[in-house]
Amino acid sequence: MINRFEGKVALVTGANSGIGQASALAFAREGASVVLAARRLEQGEETVRLIEKTRGTATFIKTDVSNSAEVEALIRATVETYGRLDFALNNAGTSGNLAPAAEMSEEEWDSVIGTNLKGVWLCLKQEIAVMTRQGGGSIVNMSSVLGLLGTSLGASAYVASKHAIIGLTKAAALEYAGQGIRINAICPGYIKTALIEPATNNPDVKSQLIAAHPIGRLGNPEEVAEAVVWLCSDAASFVTGHSLVVDGGYTAQ
């Protein structure tokens, strides 16, 4: 088996479960050394163990991506440990507590925007600094189909943050395309993760979500992870500023 990412280093935020964990495992499978970042220590260390079981190399660094000092420490530790940074998946995010826009508290709005949008920007600026010095790299920012569409489910802050990630991705991609840094976004449909588990515990809601995907099911984290790996690989060397939809047909309707 050819390890496409042998000698490369990948960073994944929100790496303790769901798409982040699946992506970390996929990077490791391809031969990359992986730095995992998340707020929950125990789950992060479990992901390290999963990677090490497959003879991969991984390090977990407890990080709140909405905190600039912690993000700076994360990137510094990545370079100190592995010497470089080739790939990054800025995946950490939260849906927040659902409420109509006019009923959402300022604190709740700030919390969602702080993690989902500011957190991506804080990571992006530090990752770009490293990649500029070393002559290139690839970054993937996690958006959503709700970065392309609206919803009446009381997730206005989440929707706003995911739309903004696409704009940030396009602007940054244009700013750094000439420096060998490719920056893309990925827009998953509804994926079987802890983020939507409360909704899918209700059989009626689950059936509605499944029906919204013409492919006839919810997505799996591993399916999104494969798209992330492709965007970072040389197979996508002419792709930048793009928002890749992985949604089982959700937005095609």
N, C-alpha and C positions, 0 to 999 in steps of 0.2 A: 504494500500500500504506500502511495506517495503522500508524504506529509507536506502539503502546500505551504504551511506556515512555519516550517522548521527554522529555528533561530529568530523568530519574530516574537513580539510581545503584544498582548492584547489586554485592554482594560474594559471591564464590564461593571457598570454601576447598577444597583438594584439586582445584584447577582444571587440573592439568597433563595429565590423561588421563581416559578413561572418562566417567562420568556428570558429573563436575565440568566437564570440558572441553566436553562437549555442552551443558551448562546455560549455561556462559559464552557460548558461541556463540549460544544461543537468546536470552539476555537482550540481547546485542548486536544481534541481528536485529530485536528489538522496539524498538530505539532507545536502550536504556540505556547509559550509560557503565559499564564493568565493571572492578572491581578483582579481580585473580586472586591467590590466595595458595596457596602450596605450598612444599615443601622443596627440590624440584629446580629449580634456576634455568633450565637450558637448556630443559627441556620447558615451563616456564611462559612463557618468552619466545617459544617457538614458538607457543603458543596466542595470545599477543598478536599475533603476525604474522598468524595465521589470521583474527583479528577485524579487523585493519587492512586486510586484503585485501578485506574486504566493506565497507570504509569505516566500520567501527565504531571506537569509542574504548575503549582498554583500557590498564591499567597492571598490571604484575606486581610483587608484593612478597614476597620470600622469607620464609616464616614457618613456624615449628614451633608448631602450635596448642596443644601441651601446655605451652608456655612462656608464662606470664602476661605477662612483659615484652614478648615478641614480639607477642602478640595486642594488647596495648595500643598498641604502635607501629603495628601494622597499621591499627587503627581510626583512630588519630590521623592517619596518613598519608592514609587514605581521605578524611577530612573536610577535611584541608588541601588535598588535590588537587582534589576535586570539590565541596566545600562542604556535602555532606549524605550520608545513607545511607538509601535507601528499601527495598531488598530485600537479604536475605542467605540464602545457602544454606550451611549448616554441614555440609559434605560430607566433609571430610578424615577418613580412617579407615584402619585396618589390620586384617587378619585374624590377624596374628601367626603363630607356628609352631604347627601343630596338634598337640595332645597331649591325652590324657584328663585330666580335671580333677585327679585325684590325682597325676598325673605332671608337671603344668605347674609350672615354676619361679615363684617369687615375682616375679622380675625380668620374666619374660614376661607374667605377669598385669598387673603395674604398667604395662608398656609399652602393652598393648592398651587397658586402662582409661584410661590417661593420654591417649592420642590420641583414642579413640572417644567417651569420656564426659566426662572432664575438659576435653578440647579443645572439645567442643561447649558445655559450660557456660561456659568462659572467653570464648569468642566471643559467646555469647548475652548475657552480662552487659554486655559492652562495646557490643554492638549496641543493646541495650535502652536504655542510657544516652543514646546519640545520638538514637534514635527518640523517646524520651520528651521530649527537649528540642525536637525539631522537630514534635511532635504526631502521630506515627504512623509505621507501616511494616509490613512483612511479613517474617517469618522462617520458613524451612523447615529442619528438622533431618533429617539422613539416618539413618533406621533401616533396617529390613530385614524380610523375611518371617521371619527368625530373631530378630526382636524380638517376634514373635507366637507362634512355635513353637520347639521344641527340635530338636536334631540329635545324632546319635551319631558325628559326624565329628571329634570332638576339638576343638571350637571353643567351649568353655564360656565363656571370657573374652569372646569376640566376641559370643556369644549374650547374655550378661549385660549387656554394654554396650549392645546394641541394644534389649533390653527396657527398660533404664533410660532410654534416650533418649525412649522413648514416655512414660514417667512424668514425666520432666522437662518434656517438651513440654506435657503436660496441665496440670501445676501452673503453669508460667510463663504459659501462655495465659490461665488464670483470673486470675492476679495482674495482668496488664497489659491485659486485654480492655477495661477502661474508659478506657484511655489511647490508644486507637486503634492498638494494636499487635496484629496477628494472628500467632499462632505455631502452626505445624502441623508434622507429621512426614510423611515419605514412606517407604513400605516396599516396595522393589523385590524381585522374585523374582531368579532367577539371570540376570544380565545379562552380555553378552559384553564383559568388561573384563579388564584385566591381573590383577585380583584373583583371577579364577577360571581364568585361562589355564593354570596348571599342571595343574589338574584336567581341563580339557577337552582337553589334549594326549593324554590316555588315551582312546582311542575308546570303551571300555566305560563309563568314568565319564561321558563326554560323553553317550552314549546314555541312560544312567540319568537324568541331569539333565534332558535334553529330555523324557523320558517322564514326569517328575514335573510337567510343565507341560501341562495339558490342551489348551492352544492349539497344542501340537505343536512348540515351538521355544523357544530362549532369547530373552530380550529384548535390545533394542538400547538403547544409552545415550540416543539421541535420544528414544526413547519415554518414558523417565523424565524427561528434560529438559522435554518438553512439559507433563508433570504439574506440575513445579516452577514453570514459568512461569504456569500456570493458577492455582496456589495463591497466587502473588504478585499476580495481576491483580485488577482490580475485579470480574471475573466470579465470583470467590470471596470477595466482600466480607462474606458472612455465615458464613464458614467459619473457625473457630479451635478449637484443641485437638483437631484431627482427625488421625488417622493414615491416610493415603491409600495403599491397597494397589495396586501396579502389578505384577502377578505372573503374568499369563497363566493364572489359575485355580489356582495352586499351593495357596493356603490355602483354596480353596472345597471341597476334597475331604474 
